[in-house]
Amino acid sequence: MVATGIKYIKIKKEKSWNNLKDKDVIEITFHGRGGQTSITASQLLAEFAYEEGFKDTIAIPIIGAERRGAPIVAFTKVSKDKPIRTYDSVKNADYILIFDTSLLDIQRIRDSFNEGAILIVNSVNSLDKSKLPKDVKVYIVDATGICINRKFMHSSGPILNIPMLGAFGKVSGYYDLKTMEKVLKKEFGESKLEKNMSVAGDAYETVQEV
């Protein structure tokens, strides 16, 4: 599954928008719940970035309770030009993907947001930004609604990883739908490609800043 140059690393629990493109390593945090496919999302993001020409990418899922509904965190680091030499968890993420708005009620998660971070949140409604750090950019995408509309579901509910990654691609500009299509075809096969790309495309086109 893993292309040469991509590293998947498991660890135990324990920035300004204008400057992001100039950073050596971009760090992304995924907050979801068990069954919402946030760990798979961190791995696929590494694949997309590598396919797009990034020199090095690392996906870092967390070892811990992964029971359905439990809070889950995963990380991805991507570097355009240099090898990544730090394999620890992300402390000051440049991008934060929130798969479930109820996670924003958890104080330790909110405390992990740093000034200048970019949040991409699975939500149909605008968010109250008063509890967030200054200069945080917030984008919303109705990933759940997209999955329900497209019947992109599994036994645990909506499969949120693909629409959330479609939204991330649009917001970050690090890859486009063509790159997603190439990787998803390789990973999941031709038979699942159309449905994967339909939800990716919906999210890519509808994500918006709030």
C-alpha positions as CSV (number, residue, x, y, z in Angstrom):
1,M,0.0,0.0,0.0
2,V,2.8,2.4,0.8
3,A,4.8,4.1,-1.9
4,T,8.5,4.5,-1.4
5,G,9.3,7.7,0.6
6,I,6.1,7.5,2.7
7,K,6.5,6.5,6.3
8,Y,3.7,5.3,8.6
9,I,4.7,5.6,12.2
10,K,2.6,4.8,15.3
11,I,3.3,6.5,18.6
12,K,1.7,6.3,22.1
13,K,-0.6,9.0,23.5
14,E,0.9,11.2,25.8
15,K,1.9,29.9,12.0
16,S,0.8,32.2,9.8
17,W,-1.3,31.5,6.6
18,N,1.1,33.5,4.5
19,N,4.1,31.6,5.6
20,L,2.8,28.1,5.3
21,K,4.0,27.6,1.8
22,D,7.5,28.5,2.8
23,K,7.8,26.1,5.8
24,D,10.1,23.1,5.5
25,V,7.5,20.8,7.1
26,I,3.7,21.3,7.1
27,E,2.0,19.5,10.1
28,I,-1.7,18.4,10.0
29,T,-3.8,17.0,12.9
30,F,-6.9,15.0,12.5
31,H,-9.5,14.9,15.3
32,G,-12.3,12.3,14.9
33,R,-14.1,9.6,16.7
34,G,-13.7,5.9,16.4
35,G,-15.3,4.7,13.2
36,Q,-15.1,8.1,11.4
37,T,-12.0,7.0,9.4
38,S,-9.7,9.9,10.6
39,I,-6.7,7.5,10.8
40,T,-7.2,6.4,7.3
41,A,-7.5,10.0,6.3
42,S,-4.0,10.8,7.7
43,Q,-2.5,7.9,5.7
44,L,-4.3,8.9,2.5
45,L,-3.1,12.5,2.9
46,A,0.5,11.2,3.0
47,E,-0.2,9.3,-0.3
48,F,-1.8,12.3,-2.0
49,A,1.1,14.6,-1.1
50,Y,3.7,12.1,-2.2
51,E,1.9,11.6,-5.5
52,E,1.8,15.4,-6.0
53,G,5.6,15.5,-5.7
54,F,6.3,16.2,-2.0
55,K,9.7,14.9,-1.1
56,D,8.7,13.2,2.2
57,T,5.5,12.5,4.0
58,I,4.7,10.8,7.3
59,A,1.4,9.5,8.7
60,I,1.3,9.1,12.5
61,P,-1.7,7.4,13.9
62,I,-2.1,7.2,17.7
63,I,-1.9,3.9,19.6
64,G,-4.8,3.9,22.1
65,A,-8.5,3.2,22.6
66,E,-10.1,3.0,19.2
67,R,-13.5,1.9,20.3
68,R,-16.4,3.2,18.2
69,G,-17.2,6.8,19.2
70,A,-14.1,7.4,21.3
71,P,-12.0,10.5,20.4
72,I,-9.2,9.7,18.0
73,V,-6.2,11.8,16.9
74,A,-3.8,11.2,14.1
75,F,-1.1,13.3,12.4
76,T,0.4,13.8,9.0
77,K,3.6,15.7,8.2
78,V,4.6,16.7,4.6
79,S,7.7,18.3,3.3
80,K,8.1,19.7,-0.2
81,D,11.9,19.7,-0.4
82,K,13.6,18.1,2.6
83,P,13.5,14.8,4.5
84,I,11.4,14.8,7.6
85,R,13.5,13.9,10.6
86,T,11.1,14.3,13.5
87,Y,8.6,11.5,14.1
88,D,6.9,12.7,17.2
89,S,3.3,13.9,17.5
90,V,2.3,17.3,16.2
91,K,2.1,20.0,18.9
92,N,1.4,23.1,16.8
93,A,-0.5,22.0,13.7
94,D,-0.7,24.2,10.7
95,Y,-4.0,22.5,9.7
96,I,-6.5,20.8,11.9
97,L,-9.3,18.7,10.5
98,I,-12.3,18.2,12.8
99,F,-14.5,15.3,11.8
100,D,-17.1,15.8,14.6
101,T,-18.1,19.2,16.0
102,S,-18.8,17.7,19.4
103,L,-15.0,17.4,19.7
104,L,-14.8,21.2,19.9
105,D,-16.4,20.9,23.4
106,I,-13.4,19.1,24.7
107,Q,-11.1,21.6,26.4
108,R,-7.8,19.8,25.7
109,I,-8.6,19.8,22.0
110,R,-9.4,23.5,21.9
111,D,-6.2,24.1,23.9
112,S,-4.2,22.4,21.2
113,F,-5.2,25.0,18.6
114,N,-2.5,27.6,18.0
115,E,-2.8,31.1,16.6
116,G,-2.6,31.1,12.8
117,A,-3.8,27.5,12.5
118,I,-6.3,26.6,9.8
119,L,-9.3,24.5,10.9
120,I,-11.4,22.5,8.4
121,V,-14.6,21.4,10.3
122,N,-17.3,18.9,9.3
123,S,-20.3,21.1,9.9
124,V,-23.3,22.4,8.1
125,N,-23.5,25.5,10.3
126,S,-21.1,28.4,10.9
127,L,-19.1,28.1,14.1
128,D,-18.7,30.3,17.2
129,K,-15.1,31.5,16.8
130,S,-15.1,33.4,20.2
131,K,-13.6,30.3,22.0
132,L,-10.8,29.9,19.4
133,P,-7.4,31.5,19.4
134,K,-6.9,34.8,17.5
135,D,-6.1,34.6,13.7
136,V,-7.4,31.1,13.3
137,K,-9.0,30.5,9.9
138,V,-12.0,28.3,9.9
139,Y,-13.5,26.5,6.9
140,I,-16.6,24.3,7.0
141,V,-17.8,21.5,4.8
142,D,-20.9,19.4,5.3
143,A,-19.0,16.1,5.0
144,T,-21.7,14.2,6.8
145,G,-24.4,15.5,4.5
146,I,-22.4,14.8,1.4
147,C,-21.9,11.1,2.6
148,I,-25.6,10.7,3.3
149,N,-26.6,12.2,0.0
150,R,-24.2,10.0,-1.9
151,K,-24.9,6.9,0.2
152,F,-21.2,6.8,1.1
153,M,-21.7,4.9,4.3
154,H,-20.5,1.9,6.4
155,S,-21.9,0.2,9.5
156,S,-20.5,2.9,11.7
157,G,-22.1,5.8,9.7
158,P,-20.7,8.2,7.1
159,I,-17.2,7.5,5.7
160,L,-15.8,11.0,6.3
161,N,-12.2,10.6,5.2
162,I,-12.7,11.2,1.5
163,P,-14.9,14.3,1.7
164,M,-12.7,15.8,4.4
165,L,-9.6,15.2,2.3
166,G,-11.4,16.8,-0.7
167,A,-12.0,19.9,1.4
168,F,-8.4,19.9,2.6
169,G,-7.1,19.7,-1.0
170,K,-9.1,22.7,-2.0
171,V,-8.2,24.8,1.1
172,S,-4.5,24.0,1.1
173,G,-3.9,23.8,-2.7
174,Y,-1.4,20.9,-2.1
175,Y,-3.2,18.5,-4.4
176,D,-6.3,18.5,-6.7
177,L,-9.0,16.0,-7.6
178,K,-6.9,14.5,-10.3
179,T,-4.3,13.5,-7.8
180,M,-7.0,12.1,-5.5
181,E,-8.4,10.1,-8.3
182,K,-5.1,8.5,-9.2
183,V,-4.3,7.5,-5.6
184,L,-7.8,6.3,-4.8
185,K,-8.0,4.2,-7.9
186,K,-4.7,2.5,-6.9
187,E,-5.8,2.0,-3.3
188,F,-9.4,1.0,-3.6
189,G,-9.8,-0.1,-7.2
190,E,-11.8,1.0,-10.3
191,S,-15.1,-0.3,-8.9
192,K,-15.2,2.1,-5.9
193,L,-13.6,5.1,-7.8
194,E,-16.8,6.8,-9.0
195,K,-18.4,7.0,-5.5
196,N,-15.1,8.1,-3.9
197,M,-14.6,10.8,-6.4
198,S,-18.3,12.0,-6.2
199,V,-17.9,12.8,-2.5
200,A,-14.4,14.2,-2.9
201,G,-15.7,16.5,-5.7
202,D,-18.7,17.6,-3.7
203,A,-16.5,18.6,-0.7
204,Y,-13.9,20.2,-3.0
205,E,-16.5,22.5,-4.5
206,T,-18.5,23.4,-1.4
207,V,-15.9,24.0,1.4
208,Q,-16.1,27.6,2.5
209,E,-14.5,30.0,4.9
210,V,-16.5,31.3,7.9
